[in-house]
């Protein structure tokens, strides 16, 4: 399969054994016809769910078939009806969550360091106990997967809940000891847990390949990040599970996609039709939100997947597919400009995730802050790690918390010698022990760890409710463009540095009269400026600019506009001709993709505004159109036409040197603009 289908459904079907008549109202024609009308061309259907039940007529494990499965051939009929209409059907198989197996084989459960099962306690609802893939459970899994491959047409597998665990079950302890590892050491267990899950994936992929040379294979863990690079060979593609209303938020998708798309395999974004998250039956996402989420997947180079859950009766909900179809009909029209599209980028942002592990809901604050700033500034960027090819980027950014080892320092210095540029902030550039700057090209020296609280806790980089240790930055000159030449609060304390010889201080720290403690304080919050200069706040040396403060974590915390302005000004100094500029508001998202075979670029403009309308989630209910949006793109060849697509409306354009400018007369939600060369 050279490319994933663009319009996919993930059809959950976790169905309790206490519900009768499962699949009784399933009608293959109605099912596949509804999908076809909604322009769906791939749907993931269930072989076995988190309750542990199977939805096909298993001969190997008849005791695991759902006890009230009225249609023993539910999965087979789903596949056959869809195949008759050219709709792919990857098969869903749960891995670590299986309620039936957890009850019947407690000896296969993953255990924490106290010997207790990891997951749902006995008197709570839920099937979230984890099974250990170092136990004999794997033998059952393989027999189950083998039966599917031998008895059903298998387009692909979606293996769900495949995450590294800190497991102290007897199988893990025995294997660790056999490898000379110490099971009592929590760090050793976590490393072993990662090794275990990676070996499991590679082994299961090899097993599947004995029966199918080319079916798709994906292992889901709710997040794709830096730990997936080393095991990408076990996957055919990545599905980025990221439901903005389901705990992931609206920032998770762009952050994961901007990283995952550089790992060499196709990516699929996965949201849901639910108002909130999985299992939210009889609820609907606003159509405008679903548009934004799917069109944003296209803009960032992903295909689309929408999660739904089939009712236990097996009857597909026509209202859900009216909603899905309203968006997928548009996706279908846009696809020709998204096939094999490659993002055009010029900024590489190192992710802190490689050094400080992240889970769902736990994206690094610095990464959240910089992604927002760059998207609000309409910059074209990827998120990268230390193994990435740096030569693709004009500027690298090390946001707040990127430790630099000697090999990484050499790699970045070689990149700088070839004409690259670097922006770093706060503790980025320090060596792994934070004792000195390993990246000496930044042109600063560490002079101390800064002030401590009265009890001795270092204050650097910490958030205080009343900004007890805040100081100030006094912007001037080019770095301060757009800001008044006066003190601007920096709520979190920065790193104490001095400029190395040959460096230029672009802005100074101005210190308060005193920090806020019980001994001395002033008014409700931080103490005002004393007017006295402290050390440097922003330092430039050649093609590098260093910020002493954690400006990206700060932006993620409460978004001071001056932090963004200072950073975007620094980018302007190092990158005076960015790929794209526009005259629209900061709520406008813009990306550039290339379709090399068609010798064209496609600019995506998106204008939807998620609003915090409730305690739990952000909501999009309206599309606010924009008119006469000026766009300027840096190009490398002679432009022959500019047009809004798929409408085919030609736009007047002007090419001056290496920039082409045009005006988009009306932007309603999402607009693609084709630039032909
Ligand atoms: Zn284990």
Boltz pocket constraint, residues with backbone or C-beta under 6 A from the ligand:
constraints:
  - pocket:
      binder: B
      contacts: [[A, 109], [A, 110], [A, 111], [A, 132], [A, 133], [A, 134], [A, 135], [A, 167], [A, 168], [A, 169], [A, 170], [A, 171], [A, 172], [A, 173]]
      max_distance: 6.0
